[in-house]
């Protein structure tokens, strides 16, 4: 199998067969995981290849391994060749899957309650804690069936409110104020935030493995073959290394 150096930059303004051939494996996976769909209809094969080539040219793909490192792993090369995989095409597939899963899962969007929804939750908690059969005592005031604490942190000394009457009165004021909040008000808008969590790293690993597995499952001729003797590699180990 011919050994070539990795492309410095993909050609973006015209079709180059040699470059397109190198992305054969990438195209196969991209069509499954990121096709171009408009109102349920496929309008193009996928723009993922153009995006990948653009990011590759601009060196936006943050990988911790190089093509030279990849080629130095003799056991990996023998295993790939032993099951009929083009080592150069597979290199670009790994780059694409790594970049796609990295971009999809390292940062996510999280929706937080709108200010109005937070106020409604506060009111509901207070209302559900009131002793309905007791009502409001003219001497002691409101009674809760369990203690509630409202804490406002700021500065050296946080404000801690435990008096049921204070908490109940705040809830009453908020309930009256909710009626004046309009639907398109900033008080009604959910807050969108970028976040990074351990779950996202787990999701990235899962997506990476899923995409690589899809490649092998779509090409059973690779999965059914064995790596050459002495390589110490099998399909499971190859996937793990990828």
N, C-alpha and C positions, 0 to 999 in steps of 0.2 A: 504494500500500500504506500502510495507516494507521501513523502513527508515534506510539508511546506511550512514556511514561516507564516505567522499570523498576519492578517491584513493590517496595514497601518491605518488606513481609512477606507471605508466603503464608498463607492461611487453613488451619489445621490441623484444626479441629474440625468442618468440614463441607465438602461438595463445592461448589466454585465453578467453573462452566463456563468462564468467561473465563480463570481461572488454569490450569485443566486444559488448555485449548487451547494456551496458551503453552508447555506442556511436552510437546507432541505429539512433537517431534523427540527430546527427552530420553527419553521412554517407549520409542520405537522402538529406540534404542541400548541402553537399560538392560535391555530384555527379552532382548537377545542376550548381553550381557556379564555381567549380574548378576541372573538370574532367581531366584526362590525355588523351591528344589527340596528335596523330602523323600523320601529313599529312592528316588531316581530318578523321582519323580512331581512335576509342577508343582502346587503347592498354592495359590499366589497369582501374580498377574502379576509383580510385583516390589515390594519394599519400598524399592528404591533411590530412588524419587521422594519418598517421605516423609522419608527420611534427607537427601536433597538439600535439600528445602524447610526442614527443621529447621536444617541447617547454614547455609543461606542466611539464614534469619531471625536466627540468632545471630551472623552475620557471621564465620563460621569459614572461609569460602572465601578463601584467600590468593591473590588474583590481582594481577598487577602492571599491570593495565589496567582502565579503567573503561568504563562504558556510553557516557559522553560521548566518550572517546577513540575508541571503536569507531564512533560515529556521525560523528565528524569525518573519518574516512578515506573520502573521497568515492569513491575508486576501488573500495574494497571494497564500499561500499553499491551502487554501480552494477553491479558484477559479480554480487553476490548477487541483486539484483532482476532482472538480465538473464537469469539461469538459473532464475528462478521461485522463489527461496527467500524465505521469510518472514524478514526481518531480525531481528525480535524473537524468534521461536522459535529462530533459529540462535544468537542471543546466549546464550540459556539452555542450549542444547546445548553450546556452547564452554565455558561455566562448569562444567557438569556433567562433561564429559570431562576438563577441566583438573583439577578437584578429585578425580575418581575416579582418574585416572592418577597424580596427585601423591600421594594417600594410599596407593595400592597399591605404588608403586615408590620413593618417597624413603627409606623405611625398610623393611628386610627382616629376616627371622629367619634366623639361621645357627646350625646345630648343631655344637658342638665335641665332640671325643671325651670320653668319661667318663674319670675318673682311672684306672679299671681298664684301659680300652682303651689309654691312654697308656703304662701300665706294660707291657702286653702287647707293644706296639710296641717299647719299649725292649729287652725280653727277646729278641724275635725278631731285632732288629738285632745284638745281641751274639752270639746263637747262630749266626746266619748268617755271622758274621765269624770265628768260631773255626776253627782248622785242625784238622779232624776227625782227620786221619791222625797228627797230632802228640800229641794228648791233652794231659795236664797234666804238664809236666816237673817232677820233684821239686826241681830246683835253680832253674830260671828261671821255672817256673810255666806259665801259659797262653800260647798264641801266637795272634795274630790274623793273618789274611791281608791285612789293611790296617789302618792306624792308626785308632783311635777316640779321640775327645776328649769328655769330659763337662764342661760348663761351667755353673757355678751363679753367676749374677750377683746381687750384693747388696752395697750399700755401695761403698766406694772400691776394694776389691780383690776381684775375682771369684775364685771357686775353680775352678781348672782341673785336671781329673784326666785324665791320659794313660796311667797305668800299667795295662796289660791285666789284671793280677791284681785290682786294685781294682775295675775296671769289671765284670769277670767275677763277682767275689764279690757285688757289689751286685745283679747280675742274678739270681744264685742265691737271694739272700735274698728278692728280689721274687717270684720264681717260687714259693717256698714260701709266701709271704704271700698270693698270689692265691687259694689254695684256701680261705682263711677269709673271703673277701669274698662276702657274700650278694647275691642278685640284686636285692633291693629296697634295698640299701644306697646311701648317697649316693655311694659310690665307683663305683657302677654306672650312675649317672644321667648322661645327656648334658647338656652345658651349652648353654642357649639364650641367644643374645645378639642385641640389636638392632644393626644396623650400617648404615653409609652408605658407598657406594662409587661410583666413576664409572660402574660397570656399571649401577647402579640408575638413574642419571640417563639413561643410554642406553635402558634399559628403559622409563622413563617416556615418553620421546619416541616410542619405538616403539609403545607402547600408545595414546598420544594419536592418532598417525597412523592406527593400525589402526581405532580407533573412529570417527574422522571418515570414513575411507575406507568403512567399513561403511555409514555413513549414505548416502553417495552411491551406493554399489553397490546398496543396497536401494531406492534411488529413482533408477533410470536416467534418468528424464525430466530430472533435474537435470544429470547427467553429459553427456547428449547435446546439451544446449543450449550455445550460445556466449554469452560475455559481450558486451555491446554494444560497437560500434566506438568507439574512443577511450578505452575504460576501461583499456586496457593490461593487462587481466587475463585469465587463462584458468583452467581447473580446477586445474591443477598449482600455479599461483601462489597460488590461493585456499587450497589445502590447506597450502601452505608457510607462509602468513601465519597461518592458524589455529593 
